[in-house]
Amino acid sequence: MKSVLTRSPVAIAIAWIGLYLAITLFPLFVLLLYGAPTGSTFWVDFSVALGFVGLAMLALQFALTARINLIESSYGIDIILQFHRYISLIAFALVIIHPLILFITKPETLGLLNIIEAPWRAKLAVSSVLALIILIVTAIGRKKLNIPYEPWRIAHGVLAVLAVAFGLGHALGVSNYLGLFWKGVLWSAIALFALWLLVYVRLVKPWMMTRHPYLVEEVIPQRNKVWTLVLRPRGHQGMHFQPGQFAWITLAISPFRMREHPFSMSSSADNPERLEFSIKEVGDFTSTIQDVQPGTKAFLDGPYGVFTIDRYWDSAGFILIAGGIGITPMMSMLVTAADRQDDRSFILIYANKTWEDITFREELEELKQRLDLSVIHVLREPPEDWSGETGYVDRELLERYIPIHRGSRQYFICAAPVMMDAVEIALHELDVPITHVHIEHFNIV
Ligand SMILES: Cc1cc2nc3c(=O)[nH]c(=O)nc-3n(C[C@H](O)[C@H](O)[C@H](O)COP(=O)(O)OP(=O)(O)OC[C@H]3O[C@@H](n4cnc5c(N)ncnc54)[C@H](O)[C@@H]3O)c2cc1C
């Protein structure tokens, strides 16, 4: 029998979905097996079932965000985080509908909302819902509410633990459904699983990172407020990655402090002993990179991501479409291909504001000598004597460069969200198969 790791990525991805459904629906199986208490109505059973599934979904959110490499490598972080967002709304809806059904069908249960006189199990339920509401409002409205990313991330974690812990307390406190023994076993197992994930993320992972430290070797200034941070592994062989992947960097502080930022490697995957990250100054952390001193300690959690040419060995070539700092994963793909003497064709469509803004402009010229590479610069504010492409990357521009046999290539896009959306739509209109288009979002939160 084939092991799960040698199966196709699609089969593994489907297997994960199956496992997810099995775990979320497991409380229902136990409920069916054990049977509802005598005298309960259909609506009460239905309401309890919704509550069980909603709570199991919430507990599983810890698994989705724990960056478990096996899961992440099946979908990519973008898709997992999208799923995390949508599923939290579905779970919230289930958790809310659960008491609403009770209030409508058994109006006497409305008294449970009286937080002072209500029993503990009801107080826990109300607290769980309140934590969930704050969690969802601050997650959806973080930017509008002007909440900085780091404090938000800490609060998000604390609120998630509270919501699930209170919810579990409520499930254990309600004595009707599932006999005491089964209820204890089931929800304790779910609680232990969530607790283990928390310990894994907060303690085990940071500890593993401390065992594989890196030192900053140099910081190289690039065009357009970008600095390349060069890291060397200390006492180990470095991180093996596929070109286009990324890692979470902790710089100058302990990884237990959980203040890390994601960056794509921009160097060759064939040289894990010298890792380069090209970082654009956009905020608090990124504006400190230029002042980082050689010898500073760094820790990496990675590699992550499925945005890589290495998954498409059978492709005749690649079309890379980058905007601004979105060039970093493309750069890694190109230098790795050059190191491997890859003789397939590469077309890079690279959008920037001005000619002087083009990060890696000279390096790309050199790469043309080592690869079958065409670079099409697209400038929004071109110099007067410019005869190249101008404006935005749109359907007409793409049509001029992508091959007639659209499906013979794989397409990689990394740029600002507006550009990525526009390019994705244009490629779709040009009949590029959707399975051949791969995107990397830099603003996932
Ligand atoms: C997969 C991936 C690869 C990336 N690769 C690169 C790269 O190669 N080069 C590059 O310059 N940038 C890259 N980024 C973007 C980079 O992570 C952010 O620009 C950086 O974290 C901003 O931090 P800041 O404190 O300077 O800015 P802030 O002003 O604090 O944040 C700006 C925005 O960046 C995001 N952000 C901030 N902190 C974090 C964090 N700890 N984790 C996740 N997102 C955060 C938030 O959306 C925030 O609103 C990548 C992002 C992702 C998701």
The ligand as a MOL file (V3000), in Angstrom:
LIG
                    3D

  0  0  0     0  0            999 V3000
M  V30 BEGIN CTAB
M  V30 COUNTS 53 58 0 0 0
M  V30 BEGIN ATOM
M  V30 1 C 3.8710 34.7080 3.0000 0
M  V30 2 C 4.4420 36.0980 3.1580 0
M  V30 3 C 5.6600 36.4170 2.5940 0
M  V30 4 C 6.1510 37.6990 2.7220 0
M  V30 5 N 7.3550 38.0020 2.1420 0
M  V30 6 C 7.8390 39.2430 2.2200 0
M  V30 7 C 9.0950 39.5740 1.6050 0
M  V30 8 O 9.7620 38.7270 1.0180 0
M  V30 9 N 9.5420 40.8470 1.7280 0
M  V30 10 C 8.8250 41.8130 2.3940 0
M  V30 11 O 9.2800 42.9420 2.4700 0
M  V30 12 N 7.6240 41.5240 2.9750 0
M  V30 13 C 7.1300 40.2670 2.9160 0
M  V30 14 N 5.9410 39.9700 3.5310 0
M  V30 15 C 5.2110 41.0490 4.2460 0
M  V30 16 C 5.7950 41.2580 5.6440 0
M  V30 17 O 5.5590 40.1440 6.4580 0
M  V30 18 C 5.1670 42.4830 6.3130 0
M  V30 19 O 5.4210 43.5890 5.4910 0
M  V30 20 C 5.7680 42.7470 7.6730 0
M  V30 21 O 5.4600 41.7180 8.5650 0
M  V30 22 C 5.2690 44.0810 8.1850 0
M  V30 23 O 5.6920 44.2710 9.5150 0
M  V30 24 P 5.9210 45.7490 10.1360 0
M  V30 25 O 5.8940 45.6030 11.6160 0
M  V30 26 O 7.1030 46.3860 9.5530 0
M  V30 27 O 4.7080 46.5670 9.5910 0
M  V30 28 P 3.3360 46.9450 10.2800 0
M  V30 29 O 3.0340 48.3590 9.9260 0
M  V30 30 O 3.2860 46.5630 11.7180 0
M  V30 31 O 2.3580 45.9740 9.5130 0
M  V30 32 C 1.9570 46.2080 8.1860 0
M  V30 33 C 1.0520 45.0240 7.8270 0
M  V30 34 O 1.8900 43.8580 7.7020 0
M  V30 35 C 1.2130 42.7340 8.2620 0
M  V30 36 N 1.9870 42.2360 9.4100 0
M  V30 37 C 2.6000 42.9540 10.3790 0
M  V30 38 N 3.1810 42.1650 11.2790 0
M  V30 39 C 2.9400 40.9050 10.8720 0
M  V30 40 C 3.2620 39.6230 11.3850 0
M  V30 41 N 3.9770 39.4890 12.5000 0
M  V30 42 N 2.8090 38.5340 10.7280 0
M  V30 43 C 2.0680 38.6620 9.6050 0
M  V30 44 N 1.7480 39.8330 9.0460 0
M  V30 45 C 2.1660 40.9430 9.6840 0
M  V30 46 C -0.1660 43.2050 8.7130 0
M  V30 47 O -1.0870 43.0170 7.6410 0
M  V30 48 C 0.0290 44.6770 8.9120 0
M  V30 49 O -1.1680 45.3890 8.7700 0
M  V30 50 C 5.4330 38.6910 3.4300 0
M  V30 51 C 4.2170 38.3560 4.0210 0
M  V30 52 C 3.7260 37.0790 3.8910 0
M  V30 53 C 2.4210 36.7430 4.5250 0
M  V30 END ATOM
M  V30 BEGIN BOND
M  V30 1 1 1 2
M  V30 2 1 2 3
M  V30 3 2 2 52
M  V30 4 2 3 4
M  V30 5 1 4 5
M  V30 6 1 4 50
M  V30 7 2 5 6
M  V30 8 1 6 7
M  V30 9 1 6 13
M  V30 10 2 7 8
M  V30 11 1 7 9
M  V30 12 1 9 10
M  V30 13 2 10 11
M  V30 14 1 10 12
M  V30 15 2 12 13
M  V30 16 1 13 14
M  V30 17 1 14 15
M  V30 18 1 14 50
M  V30 19 1 15 16
M  V30 20 1 16 17
M  V30 21 1 16 18
M  V30 22 1 18 19
M  V30 23 1 18 20
M  V30 24 1 20 21
M  V30 25 1 20 22
M  V30 26 1 22 23
M  V30 27 1 23 24
M  V30 28 2 24 25
M  V30 29 1 24 26
M  V30 30 1 24 27
M  V30 31 1 27 28
M  V30 32 2 28 29
M  V30 33 1 28 30
M  V30 34 1 28 31
M  V30 35 1 31 32
M  V30 36 1 32 33
M  V30 37 1 33 34
M  V30 38 1 33 48
M  V30 39 1 34 35
M  V30 40 1 35 36
M  V30 41 1 35 46
M  V30 42 1 36 37
M  V30 43 1 36 45
M  V30 44 2 37 38
M  V30 45 1 38 39
M  V30 46 1 39 40
M  V30 47 2 39 45
M  V30 48 1 40 41
M  V30 49 2 40 42
M  V30 50 1 42 43
M  V30 51 2 43 44
M  V30 52 1 44 45
M  V30 53 1 46 47
M  V30 54 1 46 48
M  V30 55 1 48 49
M  V30 56 2 50 51
M  V30 57 1 51 52
M  V30 58 1 52 53
M  V30 END BOND
M  V30 END CTAB
M  END
